[in-house]
């Protein structure tokens, strides 16, 4: 307990924060292709991934 008081001071209020991160993105998808029975469809693959990161920090006691 002595180490805690040396670092933060005696009688001082202690604030703690919670942090979270989330990746939000959109990946394009190919649609349905109509072909004859037994024929595999050939389509261009379009992989365009657009995303961004969301960071948030909150103090649970005060919101």
N, C-alpha and C positions, 0 to 999 in steps of 0.2 A: 504494500500500500504506500510505502514511503516513496518509491520510484514514481508512482502515479502523481502524488502530490508535488514532487519536484518538477515534473514535466508540465503539469496543468495548473498548478497553484492550489492552495488550500481554500475551500469554500467557493471556488469559481464554478459557474454553471458549465456543464459539458454539452457541447452540441455535436451531433453526429449526422452524417449525410449518407443517403443511399443513392447509388449511381446505377444507371441502366443504359444499354445501347441496343439499337435495333437496326437491321438493314431492311430497307423498303425498296422494292424494285419491280420491274416489269420485264418479262422475257417474251418476245414475240413467238407465236406458235403457228405452225402450218395447219391449214384447215383440212377438210376431207377432200379426197380426190376420187372421182368415179372412173373405174376401169372395168374391163371385161373380167369375167370370173377366171381366176387363176393367174391374172396378170398383176404384177406388183407395180404400184404407182411410183413414178419418178417425179420428185419435186425438189426444188432448190431449198436448201436449209438456210434459213435466215436467222442467225443468232445475234440479235442485237439486245444486249442487256443494259438497261438503264437503271441505275440504282443510286441511292444515297444513304448515308448513315444518319440516324437520329440519336442524339445523346441527351440524356436528361439527368438532372441532379435535384434531389428534393430532401428537405429536412422533415422527417415524418411528424415531429411534434407540432411544427408551425404550419406545415403544408406548403 
